[in-house]
Amino acid sequence: MWEWRAFAASFPPLDALARAAPERRVDLYVLAPGLGPGLGLKLRDEATLELKLRAEARGEVERWTKPLIHGLPLPPWRTRELARLLAPDAPVPVRPLRGLDDVLRLVRDLRRGEPRPRAVQKEVAAAFVDPGVRLERATLTLDDRRVETLAVEGDDPAAVLAVAARLPRPADARVAAYPAWLAAP
């Protein structure tokens, strides 16, 4: 899936999302120096573990894959699979992951640096705006500050960029993926 994403204090209202029902969730992103900005590891609502990997980047658009999405507890064979994706040369643990503490211990054990979770509360509204292109607007609360993000997702990078080009960009807008934005000071 190709994605374009921007963050800003706020974006103007978008007609395409006027009727979209918002969804609320909490994502706990796991950041560590050895994971890098091309990898997104998160726990959604403390119930589902998701790993996203950046497969390709073309300017402001990036292609991400999701090799792992699994509810907790994560069985040992899926833990091995996750460990191989995070650190192919590291010793592979054989244990289930039951929650955030287990995920943090796994990152530590794989020698990817000291992990730190970042809790992001989200209110997300999304709609398809062109064939195969999804527009998403989210209000995020992170460390007691509120920001907004707009994202355009689809299978065709040219179509994603065409929709992104039509979106308003406030002066403070920053185009970035979640892992890079969260790791920035």
LODO-88842 format. One record per residue: chain; residue number from 0; x, y, z of N, C-alpha, C, CB in turn. Coordinates in steps of 0.2 Angstrom, whole numbers, plus 5000, padded with zeros to 4 digits. Each point is the difference from the previous one (the first is absolute). Glycine has a CB too. Example, Ala and Ser with C-alpha at 12.3 -4.5 7.8 and 13.67 -1.06 7.14 Angstrom:
REC  nutor  paro   n_u   n_v   n_w  ca_u  ca_v  ca_w   c_u   c_v   c_w  cb_u  cb_v  cb_w
REC      A     0  5066  4972  5039  4996  5006  5000  5004  5006  5000  4991  4994  5006
REC      A     1  5007  5011  4990  5004  5006  5001  4996  5005  5003  5006  4997  4990
***
This chain:
REC  nutor  paro   n_u   n_v   n_w  ca_u  ca_v  ca_w   c_u   c_v   c_w  cb_u  cb_v  cb_w
REC      A     0  5004  4994  5000  4996  5006  5000  5004  5006  5000  4991  4994  5006
REC      A     1  5008  5011  4989  5004  5006  5000  4996  5005  5005  5004  4998  4988
REC      A     2  5001  5006  5015  4997  5005  5005  5003  5007  4999  4997  4990  5008
REC      A     3  5000  5015  4993  5002  5007  5001  4997  5002  5006  5001  5003  4988
REC      A     4  5003  5000  5017  4997  5003  5006  5003  5006  5002  4998  4988  5004
REC      A     5  4998  5017  4999  5003  5006  5002  4997  5001  5007  5001  5005  4988
REC      A     6  5003  4999  5016  4998  5002  5007  5000  5007  5000  5005  4990  5005
REC      A     7  4990  5013  4999  5000  5007  5001  4996  5002  5006  5001  5002  4988
REC      A     8  4999  5004  5015  4996  5002  5006  4993  4998  4998  5008  5009  5004
REC      A     9  4989  4993  4990  4994  4999  4998  4999  5001  4992  4995  5004  5011
REC      A    10  5001  4992  4986  4998  5001  4993  4993  5003  4999  5008  4990  4998
REC      A    11  4991  5013  4997  4993  5003  4999  4995  4994  4999  5005  5010  4994
REC      A    12  4989  4991  5007  4995  4995  4999  5000  4997  4993  4993  5005  5008
REC      A    13  5006  4989  4991  5000  4996  4993  4993  4998  4999  5012  4997  5001
REC      A    14  4985  5005  4993  4993  4998  4998  5000  4992  5000  4998  5011  4994
REC      A    15  5007  4986  5003  5000  4993  4999  4999  4996  5006  5007  5002  4991
REC      A    16  4995  5001  5015  4999  4996  5006  4994  5003  5005  5013  4998  4999
REC      A    17  4983  5006  4998  4995  5003  5004  4995  4995  5003  5001  5010  4993
REC      A    18  4998  4984  5003  4995  4995  5003  5003  4994  5003  4993  5004  4991
REC      A    19  5014  4996  5009  5003  4994  5003  5000  5000  5007  5008  5000  4991
REC      A    20  4990  4994  5012  4999  4999  5007  5007  4999  5003  4988  4995  4999
REC      A    21  5014  5009  5006  5006  4999  5003  5001  4994  5004  5001  5012  5001
REC      A    22  5005  4985  4999  5002  4994  5004  5005  5002  5006  4997  4992  4990
REC      A    23  5002  5006  5016  5005  5002  5005  5004  4994  5002  4992  5009  5004
REC      A    24  5015  4992  4997  5004  4994  5001  5006  5003  5004  4996  4993  4990
REC      A    25  5008  5003  5013  5007  5002  5003  5005  4995  4997  4994  5004  5011
REC      A    26  5011  4999  4986  5006  4996  4997  5006  5002  5004  4995  5000  4989
REC      A    27  5008  4994  5014  5006  5001  5003  5006  4998  4995  4994  4997  5012
REC      A    28  5009  5008  4986  5006  4999  4995  5006  4998  5004  4995  5008  4992
REC      A    29  5009  4988  5006  5006  4998  5004  5006  5002  4995  4995  4990  5005
REC      A    30  5009  5015  4998  5005  5003  4997  5007  4998  5003  4993  5010  4997
REC      A    31  5012  4989  4999  5006  4998  5003  5006  5002  4995  4995  4990  5007
REC      A    32  5011  5012  4995  5005  5002  4995  5001  4995  4995  5005  5007  5009
REC      A    33  4995  4987  4992  5002  4994  4995  4994  4999  4996  5008  4995  5008
REC      A    34  4986  5007  4993  4994  4998  4995  5000  5005  4994  4994  4996  5010
REC      A    35  5008  5010  4991  5000  5005  4994  4993  5002  4998  5011  4994  4997
REC      A    36  4989  5011  4998  4994  5004  4998  4996  4996  4995  5006  5010  5002
REC      A    37  4997  4984  4995  4997  4996  4995  4996  4994  5003  5009  5004  4992
REC      A    38  4990  4997  5015  4997  4994  5003  4995  5003  5005  5010  4992  4999
REC      A    39  4984  5006  5001  4995  5002  5005  4997  4994  5004  4997  5009  4992
REC      A    40  5005  4991  5014  4997  4994  5005  4995  5004  5005  5011  4993  4998
REC      A    41  4983  5004  5002  4995  5003  5004  4996  4995  5003  5001  5010  4994
REC      A    42  4996  4992  5012  4994  4996  5003  4994  5004  4999  5008  4994  5008
REC      A    43  4987  5004  4989  4994  5003  4999  4995  4998  5006  5002  5001  4987
REC      A    44  4996  5004  5017  4995  4999  5005  5002  4995  5005  4991  5004  4992
REC      A    45  5016  4995  5008  5003  4995  5005  4997  4992  4998  5002  5009  5009
REC      A    46  4996  4990  4985  4997  4994  4998  5003  4997  4994  4990  5004  5005
REC      A    47  5013  5000  4990  5002  4998  4994  5007  5002  4999  4989  5000  4995
REC      A    48  5016  4996  5003  5007  5002  4998  5000  5001  4993  5005  4994  5010
REC      A    49  4998  5011  4988  5001  5001  4992  5007  5003  4999  4988  5003  4999
REC      A    50  5015  4994  4996  5006  5002  4997  4999  5002  4993  5006  4992  5007
REC      A    51  4997  5014  4992  5000  5003  4993  5007  5001  4998  4989  5006  5001
REC      A    52  5013  4993  4993  5006  5001  4997  5000  5004  4994  5004  4989  5004
REC      A    53  5000  5016  4995  5001  5004  4994  5003  4996  4995  5000  5011  5007
REC      A    54  4997  4988  4987  5003  4996  4995  5003  5004  4995  4992  4991  5002
REC      A    55  5006  5015  4997  5002  5004  4995  4998  5008  5001  5000  4990  4992
REC      A    56  5004  5014  5006  4998  5007  5000  5002  5004  4994  5002  5000  5012
REC      A    57  4993  5004  4986  5000  5004  4994  4998  5007  5001  4998  4990  4993
REC      A    58  5007  5014  5009  4998  5007  5002  4996  5000  5007  5001  5004  4988
REC      A    59  4993  4999  5011  4996  5001  5006  4995  4994  5001  5001  5012  4998
REC      A    60  5000  4983  4998  4995  4994  5000  5005  4994  5002  4991  5005  4992
REC      A    61  5006  4991  5012  5004  4994  5003  4995  4993  4999  5007  5007  5008
REC      A    62  4996  4988  4990  4996  4994  5000  5002  4996  5006  5000  4999  4988
REC      A    63  4995  4999  5016  5000  4996  5006  4997  4993  5000  5000  5011  5006
REC      A    64  5003  4984  4997  4997  4994  5000  4999  4998  5008  5006  4996  4989
REC      A    65  4989  5000  5012  4999  4998  5007  5001  4992  5000  4991  5010  5002
REC      A    66  5015  4988  5000  5001  4993  5000  4997  4997  5006  5010  5002  4994
REC      A    67  4988  5002  5011  4997  4996  5006  4995  5005  5003  5011  4994  5002
REC      A    68  4983  5003  4999  4995  5003  5004  4997  4994  5003  4997  5010  4992
REC      A    69  5003  4990  5015  4997  4994  5004  4998  5003  5007  5008  4992  4994
REC      A    70  4987  5005  5008  4997  5001  5006  5004  4997  5006  4989  5001  4995
REC      A    71  5011  5002  5011  5004  4998  5005  4996  4995  5004  5006  5011  5001
REC      A    72  4997  4984  5002  5007  4999  5000  5002  4997  4994  4999  4997  5012
REC      A    73  5008  5005  4986  5003  4998  4994  5003  4993  5002  5002  5012  4996
REC      A    74  4996  4983  5000  5003  4993  5002  5008  5000  4998  4989  4994  4998
REC      A    75  5014  5001  5005  5008  5000  4999  5002  5000  4993  5000  4994  5011
REC      A    76  4996  5002  4985  5002  5000  4993  5000  5006  4996  4996  4988  5000
REC      A    77  4999  5016  5002  4999  5007  4997  5005  5005  5003  4988  4998  4998
REC      A    78  5014  5001  5009  5006  5004  5003  5006  4998  4996  4994  5000  5011
REC      A    79  5007  4994  4987  5007  4999  4996  4999  5003  4994  5001  4989  5005
REC      A    80  4994  5011  4991  4999  5004  4994  5001  5007  5001  4992  4992  4996
REC      A    81  5005  5011  5009  5001  5007  5001  5008  5002  5002  4988  5001  5004
REC      A    82  5015  4995  5000  5007  5001  5001  5004  4999  4994  4998  4995  5011
REC      A    83  5001  5001  4985  5004  4999  4993  4999  5007  4996  4999  4987  5000
REC      A    84  4995  5015  5000  4999  5007  4996  5003  5006  5003  4989  4995  4997
REC      A    85  5011  5005  5010  5004  5005  5003  5007  5000  5000  4990  5001  5008
REC      A    86  5013  4993  4993  5007  4999  5001  5002  4993  4997  5001  5008  5010
REC      A    87  5000  4992  4983  5001  4993  4997  5006  4996  5003  4995  5005  4990
REC      A    88  5010  4998  5012  5006  4997  5003  5000  4999  5007  5006  5005  4991
REC      A    89  4989  4997  5013  5000  4999  5007  4997  4993  5002  4999  5013  5001
REC      A    90  5003  4985  5005  4997  4994  5003  4992  5001  5000  5011  4997  5007
REC      A    91  4986  4997  4991  4993  5001  5000  4997  4997  5006  5000  4999  4988
REC      A    92  4996  5005  5016  4996  4998  5006  4994  4995  4998  5004  5011  5006
REC      A    93  4995  4985  4999  4994  4996  4999  4996  5001  5006  5006  4991  4994
REC      A    94  4989  5014  5006  4996  5001  5005  4994  5004  4998  5009  5000  5008
REC      A    95  4985  5000  4995  4995  5004  4998  5001  5007  5002  4992  4990  5000
REC      A    96  5004  5015  4996  5000  5007  5002  4993  5001  5002  5009  5004  4992
REC      A    97  4990  4998  5015  4994  5001  5003  4998  5007  5000  5001  4990  5007
REC      A    98  5003  5015  4993  4999  5007  5001  5006  5004  4998  4991  4997  5008
REC      A    99  5008  5010  4994  5005  5005  4998  5007  4998  5004  4991  5008  4999
REC      A   100  5009  4990  5007  5006  4998  5003  5004  4995  4996  4995  5003  5011
REC      A   101  5002  4992  4987  5003  4994  4996  5003  5003  4994  4992  4992  5005
REC      A   102  5004  5012  4991  5002  5003  4994  5007  5004  5001  4988  5001  4996
REC      A   103  5012  5003  5010  5006  5004  5001  5006  4996  5002  4992  5009  5004
REC      A   104  5006  4985  5000  5006  4996  5001  5003  4997  4994  4994  4997  5011
REC      A   105  5001  5001  4984  5003  4997  4994  5004  5005  4996  4990  4993  4999
REC      A   106  5008  5013  5001  5004  5005  4996  5007  5001  5004  4990  5006  4996
REC      A   107  5010  4994  5010  5006  5000  5004  5005  4994  4999  4994  5007  5009
REC      A   108  5003  4987  4991  5003  4994  4999  5003  4999  4993  4993  4995  5008
REC      A   109  5004  5008  4987  5003  5000  4993  5005  5005  4999  4989  4996  4997
REC      A   110  5013  5008  5009  5005  5005  5000  4999  5005  4995  5008  4992  5003
REC      A   111  4986  5011  4997  4998  5005  4995  5000  5007  5004  4993  4992  4993
REC      A   112  5010  5008  5013  5000  5006  5004  4994  5000  5005  5005  5007  4991
REC      A   113  4995  4998  5013  4995  5001  5006  4994  5002  4997  5009  5002  5009
REC      A   114  4986  4994  4991  4993  5002  4997  4996  5005  5004  5000  4989  4995
REC      A   115  4997  5015  5002  4995  5005  5004  4994  5000  4996  5009  5007  5004
REC      A   116  4985  4991  5000  4994  5001  4997  4997  5007  5000  4998  4988  5004
REC      A   117  4999  5013  4990  4996  5007  5000  4993  4999  4998  5011  5005  4996
REC      A   118  4985  4997  5009  4993  4999  5000  4997  5006  4995  4999  4994  5012
REC      A   119  4997  5004  4983  4997  5005  4996  4992  4998  5000  5011  5001  4993
REC      A   120  4985  5004  5010  4993  4999  5000  4998  5003  4993  4999  5000  5013
REC      A   121  4996  4996  4984  4998  5002  4993  4993  5001  4999  5010  4995  4996
REC      A   122  4988  5009  5001  4993  5001  4997  5000  5000  4993  4995  5006  5010
REC      A   123  5003  4989  4986  5002  4999  4993  4993  5000  4996  5011  4994  5003
REC      A   124  4989  5010  4991  4995  5000  4996  5003  4998  4993  4992  5008  5007
REC      A   125  5005  4988  4989  5002  4998  4993  4995  4999  4995  5010  4995  5006
REC      A   126  4992  5006  4988  4995  4999  4995  5004  4999  4993  4991  5007  5006
REC      A   127  5006  4989  4989  5003  4999  4994  4998  5006  4996  5000  4988  5000
REC      A   128  5005  5016  4997  4999  5006  4996  5001  4999  4993  5004  5006  5010
REC      A   129  5000  4989  4988  5001  4999  4992  5000  4992  5000  5006  5011  4997
REC      A   130  4993  4986  4997  5000  4993  5000  5006  4997  5003  4993  5000  4990
REC      A   131  5007  4996  5015  5006  4997  5003  5004  5004  5005  5000  4993  4990
REC      A   132  4998  5014  5011  5004  5004  5004  4996  5002  5006  5006  5005  4990
REC      A   133  4997  4994  5016  4996  5002  5006  5004  5006  5003  4997  4988  5002
REC      A   134  4998  5016  5001  5003  5006  5003  4998  4999  5008  4998  5008  4990
REC      A   135  5007  4994  5014  4999  4999  5007  5002  5007  5004  5002  4987  4999
REC      A   136  4994  5015  5006  5002  5005  5004  4999  4998  5007  4996  5009  4992
REC      A   137  5009  4993  5012  5000  4997  5007  5003  5006  5004  5002  4988  4997
REC      A   138  4994  5013  5009  5002  5004  5005  5004  4996  5005  4990  5008  4998
REC      A   139  5016  4994  5004  5004  4996  5004  5002  5004  5006  5005  4995  4991
REC      A   140  4995  5001  5015  5002  5003  5006  5006  4996  5002  4988  5004  5004
REC      A   141  5018  5000  4997  5006  4997  5002  5003  5004  5005  5002  4995  4989
REC      A   142  5000  5002  5017  5003  5004  5005  4997  5007  5002  5011  4995  4996
REC      A   143  4982  5004  5004  4996  5006  5002  5000  5006  4994  5002  4997  5012
REC      A   144  5000  5001  4982  4999  5005  4995  4996  4997  4994  5011  5005  5003
REC      A   145  4985  4999  4994  4996  4998  4994  5003  5002  4994  4990  5000  5007
REC      A   146  5010  4995  4988  5002  5002  4993  4995  4996  4996  5012  5002  5003
REC      A   147  4988  5000  4990  4996  4996  4995  5005  4997  4995  4990  5008  5002
REC      A   148  5007  4987  4995  5004  4997  4994  4995  4998  4995  5009  4995  5008
REC      A   149  4993  5006  4986  4997  4998  4994  5004  4995  4996  4994  5012  4999
REC      A   150  5002  4983  4999  5004  4995  4997  4996  4998  4993  5005  4995  5011
REC      A   151  4998  5003  4984  4997  4997  4994  5004  4994  4999  4997  5011  4995
REC      A   152  4998  4984  5004  5003  4993  4999  4997  4997  4994  5001  4998  5012
REC      A   153  5003  4998  4984  4997  4996  4994  5005  4996  4997  4992  5009  4998
REC      A   154  5006  4987  4997  5005  4995  4997  5004  5003  4994  4992  4991  5003
REC      A   155  5006  5015  4995  5003  5004  4995  5004  5006  5002  4991  4995  4992
REC      A   156  5015  5005  5008  5004  5006  5003  4998  5007  4996  5009  4992  5004
REC      A   157  4990  5008  4990  4998  5006  4996  4993  5002  5002  5007  4996  4991
REC      A   158  4988  5000  5011  4994  5002  5002  5000  5002  5007  4995  4992  4993
REC      A   159  5009  5005  5011  5001  5003  5007  5003  5007  5000  5002  4988  5004
REC      A   160  5003  5013  4992  5003  5007  4999  4995  5005  4997  5011  4995  4999
REC      A   161  4985  5003  4997  4995  5004  4996  4995  5003  5006  5001  4994  4989
REC      A   162  4997  5001  5015  4995  5002  5005  5003  5005  5005  4994  4989  4999
REC      A   163  5013  5009  5003  5003  5004  5005  5002  5007  4998  5005  4989  5004
REC      A   164  4996  5012  4989  5001  5006  4997  4994  5005  5001  5008  4995  4992
REC      A   165  4986  5002  5008  4994  5004  5001  4998  5002  5007  4996  4994  4990
REC      A   166  5008  5003  5015  4998  5002  5007  5003  5006  5002  5000  4988  5002
REC      A   167  4997  5016  5003  5003  5006  5003  5006  4998  5004  4989  5006  5000
REC      A   168  5016  4998  5000  5006  4999  5004  5002  5006  5004  5004  4992  4991
REC      A   169  4994  5008  5015  5002  5006  5004  5007  5001  5000  4990  4998  5007
REC      A   170  5012  5008  4995  5007  5002  5000  5004  4995  5005  4997  5012  4998
REC      A   171  5000  4986  5007  5004  4995  5005  5000  4993  4998  4998  5008  5009
REC      A   172  4999  4990  4985  4999  4993  4998  5007  4997  4999  4989  5003  4995
REC      A   173  5012  4991  5007  5006  4996  4999  4998  4993  4998  5006  5006  5009
REC      A   174  4996  4993  4985  4999  4993  4997  5005  4995  5003  4996  5005  4989
REC      A   175  5001  4990  5014  5004  4995  5003  4996  4994  5002  5008  5008  5005
REC      A   176  4995  4986  4996  4997  4994  5002  4999  5000  5008  5004  4993  4989
REC      A   177  4992  5003  5014  4999  5000  5007  5007  4999  5003  4989  4996  4999
REC      A   178  5015  4999  4999  5006  4998  5004  5005  5006  5000  4999  4988  4997
REC      A   179  5002  5016  4998  5004  5006  4999  4998  5005  5004  5004  4997  4989
REC      A   180  4989  5005  5011  4997  5005  5003  5000  4999  5008  4993  5002  4990
REC      A   181  5006  4992  5012  5000  4999  5007  5007  5000  5003  4990  4993  4999
REC      A   182  5015  5005  4997  5007  5001  5003  5003  5007  5000  5001  4988  4995
REC      A   183  4996  5016  5001  5003  5007  5000  4999  5004  5006  4997  5000  4988
REC      A   184  5007  5004  5014  5000  5003  5007  4994  5005  5000  5012  4999  5001
***
